[in-house]
Amino acid sequence: MLAEADVVRGRTVTSFFAIKTDLINAGANWVDKEVVRDGNIITSRVPSDLPAFMRTIIEALAEKKG
């Protein structure tokens, strides 16, 4: 979805390995980490990364509130 929306060009992201090439071809800097935050884009790889993903989402929301 992010690649199709053309919002990953020049951004650092992570993802499930099966779409790594798609993101790279869309101009993203792909890294293999459980969660990556690049500005307001937060990405993760697999369901087991959900705790780290949710912590990062909560941190981002708290920053916007404060």
CHARMM-style PDB file with segment names, atoms N, HN, CA, C and O in Angstrom:
ATOM      1  N   MET     1       0.822  -1.170   0.000  1.00  0.00      PROA
ATOM      2  CA  MET     1       0.000   0.000   0.000  1.00  0.00      PROA
ATOM      3  C   MET     1       0.879   1.252   0.000  1.00  0.00      PROA
ATOM      4  O   MET     1       0.625   2.182  -0.766  1.00  0.00      PROA
ATOM      5  N   LEU     2       1.896   1.286   0.839  1.00  0.00      PROA
ATOM      6  HN  LEU     2       2.102   0.531   1.461  1.00  0.00      PROA
ATOM      7  CA  LEU     2       2.760   2.467   0.904  1.00  0.00      PROA
ATOM      8  C   LEU     2       3.525   2.678  -0.398  1.00  0.00      PROA
ATOM      9  O   LEU     2       3.703   3.813  -0.838  1.00  0.00      PROA
ATOM     10  N   ALA     3       3.973   1.593  -1.011  1.00  0.00      PROA
ATOM     11  HN  ALA     3       3.828   0.670  -0.653  1.00  0.00      PROA
ATOM     12  CA  ALA     3       4.678   1.707  -2.287  1.00  0.00      PROA
ATOM     13  C   ALA     3       3.732   2.218  -3.370  1.00  0.00      PROA
ATOM     14  O   ALA     3       4.100   3.094  -4.153  1.00  0.00      PROA
ATOM     15  N   GLU     4       2.541   1.687  -3.418  1.00  0.00      PROA
ATOM     16  HN  GLU     4       2.242   0.976  -2.782  1.00  0.00      PROA
ATOM     17  CA  GLU     4       1.556   2.102  -4.415  1.00  0.00      PROA
ATOM     18  C   GLU     4       1.170   3.574  -4.236  1.00  0.00      PROA
ATOM     19  O   GLU     4       0.908   4.269  -5.218  1.00  0.00      PROA
ATOM     20  N   ALA     5       1.136   4.041  -3.009  1.00  0.00      PROA
ATOM     21  HN  ALA     5       1.350   3.477  -2.212  1.00  0.00      PROA
ATOM     22  CA  ALA     5       0.809   5.445  -2.728  1.00  0.00      PROA
ATOM     23  C   ALA     5       2.002   6.372  -2.981  1.00  0.00      PROA
ATOM     24  O   ALA     5       1.878   7.591  -2.865  1.00  0.00      PROA
ATOM     25  N   ASP     6       3.145   5.797  -3.322  1.00  0.00      PROA
ATOM     26  HN  ASP     6       3.246   4.807  -3.417  1.00  0.00      PROA
ATOM     27  CA  ASP     6       4.367   6.547  -3.620  1.00  0.00      PROA
ATOM     28  C   ASP     6       4.811   7.421  -2.443  1.00  0.00      PROA
ATOM     29  O   ASP     6       5.188   8.579  -2.624  1.00  0.00      PROA
ATOM     30  N   VAL     7       4.759   6.848  -1.239  1.00  0.00      PROA
ATOM     31  HN  VAL     7       4.453   5.907  -1.093  1.00  0.00      PROA
ATOM     32  CA  VAL     7       5.188   7.598  -0.058  1.00  0.00      PROA
ATOM     33  C   VAL     7       6.468   7.036   0.581  1.00  0.00      PROA
ATOM     34  O   VAL     7       6.908   7.535   1.617  1.00  0.00      PROA
ATOM     35  N   VAL     8       7.062   6.010  -0.023  1.00  0.00      PROA
ATOM     36  HN  VAL     8       6.705   5.604  -0.864  1.00  0.00      PROA
ATOM     37  CA  VAL     8       8.269   5.421   0.567  1.00  0.00      PROA
ATOM     38  C   VAL     8       9.556   5.872  -0.105  1.00  0.00      PROA
ATOM     39  O   VAL     8      10.645   5.565   0.381  1.00  0.00      PROA
ATOM     40  N   ARG     9       9.451   6.590  -1.205  1.00  0.00      PROA
ATOM     41  HN  ARG     9       8.567   6.840  -1.600  1.00  0.00      PROA
ATOM     42  CA  ARG     9      10.651   7.043  -1.914  1.00  0.00      PROA
ATOM     43  C   ARG     9      11.526   7.877  -0.973  1.00  0.00      PROA
ATOM     44  O   ARG     9      11.096   8.909  -0.456  1.00  0.00      PROA
ATOM     45  N   GLY    10      12.767   7.406  -0.761  1.00  0.00      PROA
ATOM     46  HN  GLY    10      13.115   6.569  -1.181  1.00  0.00      PROA
ATOM     47  CA  GLY    10      13.693   8.116   0.107  1.00  0.00      PROA
ATOM     48  C   GLY    10      13.490   7.882   1.590  1.00  0.00      PROA
ATOM     49  O   GLY    10      14.199   8.468   2.408  1.00  0.00      PROA
ATOM     50  N   ARG    11      12.537   7.039   1.953  1.00  0.00      PROA
ATOM     51  HN  ARG    11      11.961   6.563   1.288  1.00  0.00      PROA
ATOM     52  CA  ARG    11      12.257   6.751   3.366  1.00  0.00      PROA
ATOM     53  C   ARG    11      12.860   5.403   3.741  1.00  0.00      PROA
ATOM     54  O   ARG    11      13.067   4.547   2.882  1.00  0.00      PROA
ATOM     55  N   THR    12      13.138   5.220   5.026  1.00  0.00      PROA
ATOM     56  HN  THR    12      12.970   5.915   5.725  1.00  0.00      PROA
ATOM     57  CA  THR    12      13.626   3.944   5.531  1.00  0.00      PROA
ATOM     58  C   THR    12      12.445   3.176   6.087  1.00  0.00      PROA
ATOM     59  O   THR    12      11.685   3.699   6.903  1.00  0.00      PROA
ATOM     60  N   VAL    13      12.288   1.933   5.645  1.00  0.00      PROA
ATOM     61  HN  VAL    13      12.905   1.508   4.983  1.00  0.00      PROA
ATOM     62  CA  VAL    13      11.165   1.084   6.056  1.00  0.00      PROA
ATOM     63  C   VAL    13      11.642  -0.347   6.248  1.00  0.00      PROA
ATOM     64  O   VAL    13      12.750  -0.715   5.857  1.00  0.00      PROA
ATOM     65  N   THR    14      10.770  -1.147   6.862  1.00  0.00      PROA
ATOM     66  HN  THR    14       9.870  -0.848   7.179  1.00  0.00      PROA
ATOM     67  CA  THR    14      10.961  -2.582   6.914  1.00  0.00      PROA
ATOM     68  C   THR    14       9.647  -3.217   6.487  1.00  0.00      PROA
ATOM     69  O   THR    14       8.635  -2.531   6.344  1.00  0.00      PROA
ATOM     70  N   SER    15       9.665  -4.521   6.285  1.00  0.00      PROA
ATOM     71  HN  SER    15      10.486  -5.079   6.401  1.00  0.00      PROA
ATOM     72  CA  SER    15       8.446  -5.203   5.834  1.00  0.00      PROA
ATOM     73  C   SER    15       8.649  -6.708   5.886  1.00  0.00      PROA
ATOM     74  O   SER    15       9.741  -7.205   6.160  1.00  0.00      PROA
ATOM     75  N   PHE    16       7.567  -7.411   5.613  1.00  0.00      PROA
ATOM     76  HN  PHE    16       6.680  -7.008   5.390  1.00  0.00      PROA
ATOM     77  CA  PHE    16       7.654  -8.850   5.384  1.00  0.00      PROA
ATOM     78  C   PHE    16       8.580  -9.058   4.191  1.00  0.00      PROA
ATOM     79  O   PHE    16       8.524  -8.303   3.221  1.00  0.00      PROA
ATOM     80  N   PHE    17       9.434 -10.084   4.261  1.00  0.00      PROA
ATOM     81  HN  PHE    17       9.479 -10.697   5.049  1.00  0.00      PROA
ATOM     82  CA  PHE    17      10.469 -10.270   3.242  1.00  0.00      PROA
ATOM     83  C   PHE    17       9.920 -10.366   1.817  1.00  0.00      PROA
ATOM     84  O   PHE    17      10.622 -10.026   0.864  1.00  0.00      PROA
ATOM     85  N   ALA    18       8.694 -10.816   1.663  1.00  0.00      PROA
ATOM     86  HN  ALA    18       8.124 -11.092   2.437  1.00  0.00      PROA
ATOM     87  CA  ALA    18       8.134 -11.029   0.332  1.00  0.00      PROA
ATOM     88  C   ALA    18       7.903  -9.730  -0.442  1.00  0.00      PROA
ATOM     89  O   ALA    18       7.779  -9.764  -1.666  1.00  0.00      PROA
ATOM     90  N   ILE    19       7.842  -8.587   0.245  1.00  0.00      PROA
ATOM     91  HN  ILE    19       7.943  -8.559   1.240  1.00  0.00      PROA
ATOM     92  CA  ILE    19       7.648  -7.326  -0.480  1.00  0.00      PROA
ATOM     93  C   ILE    19       8.865  -6.404  -0.397  1.00  0.00      PROA
ATOM     94  O   ILE    19       8.796  -5.233  -0.769  1.00  0.00      PROA
ATOM     95  N   LYS    20       9.965  -6.944   0.089  1.00  0.00      PROA
ATOM     96  HN  LYS    20      10.021  -7.896   0.390  1.00  0.00      PROA
ATOM     97  CA  LYS    20      11.207  -6.176   0.178  1.00  0.00      PROA
ATOM     98  C   LYS    20      11.575  -5.558  -1.176  1.00  0.00      PROA
ATOM     99  O   LYS    20      11.838  -4.359  -1.260  1.00  0.00      PROA
ATOM    100  N   THR    21      11.594  -6.363  -2.216  1.00  0.00      PROA
ATOM    101  HN  THR    21      11.380  -7.337  -2.148  1.00  0.00      PROA
ATOM    102  CA  THR    21      11.979  -5.881  -3.545  1.00  0.00      PROA
ATOM    103  C   THR    21      11.020  -4.814  -4.059  1.00  0.00      PROA
ATOM    104  O   THR    21      11.449  -3.842  -4.681  1.00  0.00      PROA
ATOM    105  N   ASP    22       9.732  -4.988  -3.805  1.00  0.00      PROA
ATOM    106  HN  ASP    22       9.384  -5.778  -3.300  1.00  0.00      PROA
ATOM    107  CA  ASP    22       8.752  -3.982  -4.229  1.00  0.00      PROA
ATOM    108  C   ASP    22       9.045  -2.636  -3.587  1.00  0.00      PROA
ATOM    109  O   ASP    22       8.987  -1.599  -4.247  1.00  0.00      PROA
ATOM    110  N   LEU    23       9.360  -2.655  -2.295  1.00  0.00      PROA
ATOM    111  HN  LEU    23       9.407  -3.498  -1.758  1.00  0.00      PROA
ATOM    112  CA  LEU    23       9.653  -1.405  -1.593  1.00  0.00      PROA
ATOM    113  C   LEU    23      10.940  -0.770  -2.100  1.00  0.00      PROA
ATOM    114  O   LEU    23      11.006   0.446  -2.280  1.00  0.00      PROA
ATOM    115  N   ILE    24      11.953  -1.579  -2.328  1.00  0.00      PROA
ATOM    116  HN  ILE    24      11.900  -2.567  -2.182  1.00  0.00      PROA
ATOM    117  CA  ILE    24      13.212  -1.065  -2.876  1.00  0.00      PROA
ATOM    118  C   ILE    24      12.970  -0.460  -4.251  1.00  0.00      PROA
ATOM    119  O   ILE    24      13.472   0.622  -4.555  1.00  0.00      PROA
ATOM    120  N   ASN    25      12.199  -1.159  -5.084  1.00  0.00      PROA
ATOM    121  HN  ASN    25      11.791  -2.038  -4.836  1.00  0.00      PROA
ATOM    122  CA  ASN    25      11.888  -0.634  -6.418  1.00  0.00      PROA
ATOM    123  C   ASN    25      11.062   0.646  -6.362  1.00  0.00      PROA
ATOM    124  O   ASN    25      11.086   1.444  -7.298  1.00  0.00      PROA
ATOM    125  N   ALA    26      10.331   0.842  -5.268  1.00  0.00      PROA
ATOM    126  HN  ALA    26      10.311   0.193  -4.507  1.00  0.00      PROA
ATOM    127  CA  ALA    26       9.544   2.064  -5.086  1.00  0.00      PROA
ATOM    128  C   ALA    26      10.395   3.199  -4.504  1.00  0.00      PROA
ATOM    129  O   ALA    26       9.893   4.297  -4.266  1.00  0.00      PROA
ATOM    130  N   GLY    27      11.686   2.925  -4.276  1.00  0.00      PROA
ATOM    131  HN  GLY    27      12.094   2.032  -4.469  1.00  0.00      PROA
ATOM    132  CA  GLY    27      12.595   3.969  -3.821  1.00  0.00      PROA
ATOM    133  C   GLY    27      12.877   3.987  -2.335  1.00  0.00      PROA
ATOM    134  O   GLY    27      13.522   4.911  -1.840  1.00  0.00      PROA
ATOM    135  N   ALA    28      12.405   2.982  -1.614  1.00  0.00      PROA
ATOM    136  HN  ALA    28      11.881   2.231  -2.017  1.00  0.00      PROA
ATOM    137  CA  ALA    28      12.625   2.942  -0.168  1.00  0.00      PROA
ATOM    138  C   ALA    28      14.003   2.394   0.169  1.00  0.00      PROA
ATOM    139  O   ALA    28      14.599   1.647  -0.607  1.00  0.00      PROA
ATOM    140  N   ASN    29      14.493   2.775   1.330  1.00  0.00      PROA
ATOM    141  HN  ASN    29      14.009   3.381   1.961  1.00  0.00      PROA
ATOM    142  CA  ASN    29      15.685   2.167   1.920  1.00  0.00      PROA
ATOM    143  C   ASN    29      15.166   1.086   2.855  1.00  0.00      PROA
ATOM    144  O   ASN    29      14.675   1.398   3.940  1.00  0.00      PROA
ATOM    145  N   TRP    30      15.264  -0.183   2.458  1.00  0.00      PROA
ATOM    146  HN  TRP    30      15.662  -0.437   1.576  1.00  0.00      PROA
ATOM    147  CA  TRP    30      14.708  -1.291   3.223  1.00  0.00      PROA
ATOM    148  C   TRP    30      15.749  -1.823   4.197  1.00  0.00      PROA
ATOM    149  O   TRP    30      16.897  -2.059   3.820  1.00  0.00      PROA
ATOM    150  N   VAL    31      15.343  -2.015   5.464  1.00  0.00      PROA
ATOM    151  HN  VAL    31      14.410  -1.824   5.770  1.00  0.00      PROA
ATOM    152  CA  VAL    31      16.219  -2.593   6.478  1.00  0.00      PROA
ATOM    153  C   VAL    31      15.487  -3.743   7.173  1.00  0.00      PROA
ATOM    154  O   VAL    31      14.257  -3.765   7.225  1.00  0.00      PROA
ATOM    155  N   ASP    32      16.238  -4.676   7.695  1.00  0.00      PROA
ATOM    156  HN  ASP    32      17.237  -4.658   7.653  1.00  0.00      PROA
ATOM    157  CA  ASP    32      15.665  -5.839   8.381  1.00  0.00      PROA
ATOM    158  C   ASP    32      15.683  -5.591   9.887  1.00  0.00      PROA
ATOM    159  O   ASP    32      16.605  -6.014  10.585  1.00  0.00      PROA
ATOM    160  N   LYS    33      14.650  -4.899  10.380  1.00  0.00      PROA
ATOM    161  HN  LYS    33      13.902  -4.555   9.813  1.00  0.00      PROA
ATOM    162  CA  LYS    33      14.502  -4.613  11.810  1.00  0.00      PROA
ATOM    163  C   LYS    33      13.068  -4.883  12.204  1.00  0.00      PROA
ATOM    164  O   LYS    33      12.178  -4.874  11.353  1.00  0.00      PROA
ATOM    165  N   GLU    34      12.827  -5.125  13.502  1.00  0.00      PROA
ATOM    166  HN  GLU    34      13.549  -5.132  14.193  1.00  0.00      PROA
ATOM    167  CA  GLU    34      11.465  -5.441  13.938  1.00  0.00      PROA
ATOM    168  C   GLU    34      10.507  -4.277  13.773  1.00  0.00      PROA
ATOM    169  O   GLU    34       9.319  -4.487  13.531  1.00  0.00      PROA
ATOM    170  N   VAL    35      10.996  -3.064  13.898  1.00  0.00      PROA
ATOM    171  HN  VAL    35      11.961  -2.893  14.094  1.00  0.00      PROA
ATOM    172  CA  VAL    35      10.164  -1.880  13.671  1.00  0.00      PROA
ATOM    173  C   VAL    35      11.067  -0.747  13.200  1.00  0.00      PROA
ATOM    174  O   VAL    35      12.198  -0.600  13.666  1.00  0.00      PROA
ATOM    175  N   VAL    36      10.553   0.044  12.276  1.00  0.00      PROA
ATOM    176  HN  VAL    36       9.635  -0.075  11.897  1.00  0.00      PROA
ATOM    177  CA  VAL    36      11.287   1.203  11.770  1.00  0.00      PROA
ATOM    178  C   VAL    36      10.337   2.393  11.762  1.00  0.00      PROA
ATOM    179  O   VAL    36       9.215   2.319  11.260  1.00  0.00      PROA
ATOM    180  N   ARG    37      10.820   3.490  12.331  1.00  0.00      PROA
ATOM    181  HN  ARG    37      11.731   3.550  12.739  1.00  0.00      PROA
ATOM    182  CA  ARG    37      10.052   4.738  12.278  1.00  0.00      PROA
ATOM    183  C   ARG    37      10.859   5.749  11.492  1.00  0.00      PROA
ATOM    184  O   ARG    37      11.996   6.065  11.840  1.00  0.00      PROA
ATOM    185  N   ASP    38      10.264   6.245  10.445  1.00  0.00      PROA
ATOM    186  HN  ASP    38       9.340   5.988  10.162  1.00  0.00      PROA
ATOM    187  CA  ASP    38      10.874   7.298   9.644  1.00  0.00      PROA
ATOM    188  C   ASP    38       9.835   8.409   9.542  1.00  0.00      PROA
ATOM    189  O   ASP    38       8.944   8.372   8.694  1.00  0.00      PROA
ATOM    190  N   GLY    39       9.966   9.380  10.409  1.00  0.00      PROA
ATOM    191  HN  GLY    39      10.690   9.410  11.099  1.00  0.00      PROA
ATOM    192  CA  GLY    39       8.959  10.441  10.469  1.00  0.00      PROA
ATOM    193  C   GLY    39       7.630   9.877  10.925  1.00  0.00      PROA
ATOM    194  O   GLY    39       7.534   9.263  11.987  1.00  0.00      PROA
ATOM    195  N   ASN    40       6.610  10.089  10.119  1.00  0.00      PROA
ATOM    196  HN  ASN    40       6.688  10.588   9.256  1.00  0.00      PROA
ATOM    197  CA  ASN    40       5.281   9.600  10.492  1.00  0.00      PROA
ATOM    198  C   ASN    40       4.961   8.236   9.876  1.00  0.00      PROA
ATOM    199  O   ASN    40       3.823   7.776   9.969  1.00  0.00      PROA
ATOM    200  N   ILE    41       5.933   7.590   9.257  1.00  0.00      PROA
ATOM    201  HN  ILE    41       6.857   7.964   9.182  1.00  0.00      PROA
ATOM    202  CA  ILE    41       5.730   6.246   8.716  1.00  0.00      PROA
ATOM    203  C   ILE    41       6.372   5.240   9.665  1.00  0.00      PROA
ATOM    204  O   ILE    41       7.569   5.304   9.944  1.00  0.00      PROA
ATOM    205  N   ILE    42       5.556   4.313  10.153  1.00  0.00      PROA
ATOM    206  HN  ILE    42       4.584   4.261   9.926  1.00  0.00      PROA
ATOM    207  CA  ILE    42       6.025   3.279  11.074  1.00  0.00      PROA
ATOM    208  C   ILE    42       5.728   1.933  10.434  1.00  0.00      PROA
ATOM    209  O   ILE    42       4.583   1.650  10.082  1.00  0.00      PROA
ATOM    210  N   THR    43       6.757   1.100  10.280  1.00  0.00      PROA
ATOM    211  HN  THR    43       7.688   1.331  10.566  1.00  0.00      PROA
ATOM    212  CA  THR    43       6.594  -0.194   9.623  1.00  0.00      PROA
ATOM    213  C   THR    43       7.200  -1.299  10.479  1.00  0.00      PROA
ATOM    214  O   THR    43       8.095  -1.052  11.287  1.00  0.00      PROA
ATOM    215  N   SER    44       6.706  -2.514  10.295  1.00  0.00      PROA
ATOM    216  HN  SER    44       5.979  -2.715   9.639  1.00  0.00      PROA
ATOM    217  CA  SER    44       7.292  -3.686  10.942  1.00  0.00      PROA
ATOM    218  C   SER    44       7.198  -4.858   9.980  1.00  0.00      PROA
ATOM    219  O   SER    44       6.678  -4.720   8.873  1.00  0.00      PROA
ATOM    220  N   ARG    45       7.708  -6.028  10.411  1.00  0.00      PROA
ATOM    221  HN  ARG    45       8.130  -6.140  11.310  1.00  0.00      PROA
ATOM    222  CA  ARG    45       7.863  -7.151   9.490  1.00  0.00      PROA
ATOM    223  C   ARG    45       6.810  -8.231   9.624  1.00  0.00      PROA
ATOM    224  O   ARG    45       6.127  -8.564   8.656  1.00  0.00      PROA
ATOM    225  N   VAL    46       6.679  -8.774  10.815  1.00  0.00      PROA
ATOM    226  HN  VAL    46       7.234  -8.503  11.602  1.00  0.00      PROA
ATOM    227  CA  VAL    46       5.871  -9.991  11.010  1.00  0.00      PROA
ATOM    228  C   VAL    46       5.039  -9.874  12.287  1.00  0.00      PROA
ATOM    229  O   VAL    46       5.304  -9.002  13.113  1.00  0.00      PROA
ATOM    230  N   PRO    47       4.041 -10.737  12.459  1.00  0.00      PROA
ATOM    231  CA  PRO    47       3.197 -10.658  13.658  1.00  0.00      PROA
ATOM    232  C   PRO    47       3.970 -10.685  14.978  1.00  0.00      PROA
ATOM    233  O   PRO    47       3.545 -10.051  15.944  1.00  0.00      PROA
ATOM    234  N   SER    48       5.069 -11.387  15.042  1.00  0.00      PROA
ATOM    235  HN  SER    48       5.414 -11.903  14.257  1.00  0.00      PROA
ATOM    236  CA  SER    48       5.822 -11.437  16.303  1.00  0.00      PROA
ATOM    237  C   SER    48       6.483 -10.090  16.635  1.00  0.00      PROA
ATOM    238  O   SER    48       6.932  -9.886  17.763  1.00  0.00      PROA
ATOM    239  N   ASP    49       6.545  -9.179  15.668  1.00  0.00      PROA
ATOM    240  HN  ASP    49       6.180  -9.344  14.752  1.00  0.00      PROA
ATOM    241  CA  ASP    49       7.072  -7.835  15.908  1.00  0.00      PROA
ATOM    242  C   ASP    49       6.008  -6.889  16.459  1.00  0.00      PROA
ATOM    243  O   ASP    49       6.302  -5.724  16.731  1.00  0.00      PROA
ATOM    244  N   LEU    50       4.787  -7.369  16.624  1.00  0.00      PROA
ATOM    245  HN  LEU    50       4.549  -8.315  16.403  1.00  0.00      PROA
ATOM    246  CA  LEU    50       3.679  -6.513  17.037  1.00  0.00      PROA
ATOM    247  C   LEU    50       3.929  -5.747  18.342  1.00  0.00      PROA
ATOM    248  O   LEU    50       3.590  -4.565  18.398  1.00  0.00      PROA
ATOM    249  N   PRO    51       4.500  -6.345  19.392  1.00  0.00      PROA
ATOM    250  CA  PRO    51       4.747  -5.565  20.614  1.00  0.00      PROA
ATOM    251  C   PRO    51       5.614  -4.324  20.363  1.00  0.00      PROA
ATOM    252  O   PRO    51       5.293  -3.237  20.843  1.00  0.00      PROA
ATOM    253  N   ALA    52       6.695  -4.483  19.623  1.00  0.00      PROA
ATOM    254  HN  ALA    52       6.956  -5.366  19.233  1.00  0.00      PROA
ATOM    255  CA  ALA    52       7.570  -3.345  19.321  1.00  0.00      PROA
ATOM    256  C   ALA    52       6.852  -2.337  18.427  1.00  0.00      PROA
ATOM    257  O   ALA    52       7.005  -1.128  18.606  1.00  0.00      PROA
ATOM    258  N   PHE    53       6.079  -2.823  17.478  1.00  0.00      PROA
ATOM    259  HN  PHE    53       5.955  -3.804  17.332  1.00  0.00      PROA
ATOM    260  CA  PHE    53       5.313  -1.944  16.589  1.00  0.00      PROA
ATOM    261  C   PHE    53       4.329  -1.109  17.392  1.00  0.00      PROA
ATOM    262  O   PHE    53       4.227   0.101  17.188  1.00  0.00      PROA
ATOM    263  N   MET    54       3.601  -1.752  18.309  1.00  0.00      PROA
ATOM    264  HN  MET    54       3.684  -2.735  18.475  1.00  0.00      PROA
ATOM    265  CA  MET    54       2.602  -1.035  19.111  1.00  0.00      PROA
ATOM    266  C   MET    54       3.259  -0.025  20.053  1.00  0.00      PROA
ATOM    267  O   MET    54       2.731   1.072  20.236  1.00  0.00      PROA
ATOM    268  N   ARG    55       4.400  -0.373  20.652  1.00  0.00      PROA
ATOM    269  HN  ARG    55       4.829  -1.264  20.503  1.00  0.00      PROA
ATOM    270  CA  ARG    55       5.123   0.582  21.495  1.00  0.00      PROA
ATOM    271  C   ARG    55       5.494   1.831  20.694  1.00  0.00      PROA
ATOM    272  O   ARG    55       5.373   2.954  21.184  1.00  0.00      PROA
ATOM    273  N   THR    56       5.940   1.626  19.478  1.00  0.00      PROA
ATOM    274  HN  THR    56       6.038   0.714  19.079  1.00  0.00      PROA
ATOM    275  CA  THR    56       6.338   2.748  18.629  1.00  0.00      PROA
ATOM    276  C   THR    56       5.135   3.584  18.225  1.00  0.00      PROA
ATOM    277  O   THR    56       5.226   4.811  18.189  1.00  0.00      PROA
ATOM    278  N   ILE    57       4.010   2.947  17.919  1.00  0.00      PROA
ATOM    279  HN  ILE    57       3.936   1.951  17.948  1.00  0.00      PROA
ATOM    280  CA  ILE    57       2.781   3.671  17.597  1.00  0.00      PROA
ATOM    281  C   ILE    57       2.357   4.534  18.791  1.00  0.00      PROA
ATOM    282  O   ILE    57       2.026   5.708  18.627  1.00  0.00      PROA
ATOM    283  N   ILE    58       2.369   3.947  19.990  1.00  0.00      PROA
ATOM    284  HN  ILE    58       2.638   2.993  20.124  1.00  0.00      PROA
ATOM    285  CA  ILE    58       1.966   4.678  21.199  1.00  0.00      PROA
ATOM    286  C   ILE    58       2.906   5.859  21.449  1.00  0.00      PROA
ATOM    287  O   ILE    58       2.450   6.951  21.788  1.00  0.00      PROA
ATOM    288  N   GLU    59       4.205   5.649  21.285  1.00  0.00      PROA
ATOM    289  HN  GLU    59       4.575   4.762  21.010  1.00  0.00      PROA
ATOM    290  CA  GLU    59       5.161   6.741  21.455  1.00  0.00      PROA
ATOM    291  C   GLU    59       4.872   7.877  20.465  1.00  0.00      PROA
ATOM    292  O   GLU    59       4.907   9.049  20.838  1.00  0.00      PROA
ATOM    293  N   ALA    60       4.593   7.534  19.225  1.00  0.00      PROA
ATOM    294  HN  ALA    60       4.564   6.582  18.922  1.00  0.00      PROA
ATOM    295  CA  ALA    60       4.321   8.545  18.204  1.00  0.00      PROA
ATOM    296  C   ALA    60       3.047   9.311  18.536  1.00  0.00      PROA
ATOM    297  O   ALA    60       3.000  10.530  18.376  1.00  0.00      PROA
ATOM    298  N   LEU    61       2.025   8.615  18.991  1.00  0.00      PROA
ATOM    299  HN  LEU    61       2.063   7.624  19.121  1.00  0.00      PROA
ATOM    300  CA  LEU    61       0.765   9.280  19.363  1.00  0.00      PROA
ATOM    301  C   LEU    61       0.950  10.183  20.578  1.00  0.00      PROA
ATOM    302  O   LEU    61       0.383  11.274  20.639  1.00  0.00      PROA
ATOM    303  N   ALA    62       1.747   9.724  21.544  1.00  0.00      PROA
ATOM    304  HN  ALA    62       2.207   8.838  21.494  1.00  0.00      PROA
ATOM    305  CA  ALA    62       2.008  10.536  22.732  1.00  0.00      PROA
ATOM    306  C   ALA    62       2.746  11.816  22.372  1.00  0.00      PROA
ATOM    307  O   ALA    62       2.472  12.863  22.958  1.00  0.00      PROA
ATOM    308  N   GLU    63       3.672  11.759  21.428  1.00  0.00      PROA
ATOM    309  HN  GLU    63       3.895  10.908  20.952  1.00  0.00      PROA
ATOM    310  CA  GLU    63       4.404  12.936  20.985  1.00  0.00      PROA
ATOM    311  C   GLU    63       3.457  13.946  20.349  1.00  0.00      PROA
ATOM    312  O   GLU    63       3.580  15.148  20.582  1.00  0.00      PROA
ATOM    313  N   LYS    64       2.523  13.464  19.554  1.00  0.00      PROA
ATOM    314  HN  LYS    64       2.424  12.488  19.364  1.00  0.00      PROA
ATOM    315  CA  LYS    64       1.580  14.356  18.880  1.00  0.00      PROA
ATOM    316  C   LYS    64       0.641  15.028  19.876  1.00  0.00      PROA
ATOM    317  O   LYS    64       0.225  16.170  19.683  1.00  0.00      PROA
ATOM    318  N   LYS    65       0.314  14.302  20.944  1.00  0.00      PROA
ATOM    319  HN  LYS    65       0.653  13.374  21.101  1.00  0.00      PROA
ATOM    320  CA  LYS    65      -0.594  14.847  21.963  1.00  0.00      PROA
ATOM    321  C   LYS    65       0.098  15.925  22.793  1.00  0.00      PROA
ATOM    322  O   LYS    65      -0.488  16.964  23.096  1.00  0.00      PROA
ATOM    323  N   GLY    66       1.349  15.661  23.153  1.00  0.00      PROA
ATOM    324  HN  GLY    66       1.825  14.817  22.907  1.00  0.00      PROA
ATOM    325  CA  GLY    66       2.101  16.547  24.038  1.00  0.00      PROA
ATOM    326  C   GLY    66       2.637  17.696  23.317  1.00  0.00      PROA
ATOM    327  OT1 GLY    66       3.299  18.545  23.914  1.00  0.00      PROA
TER     328      GLY     66
END
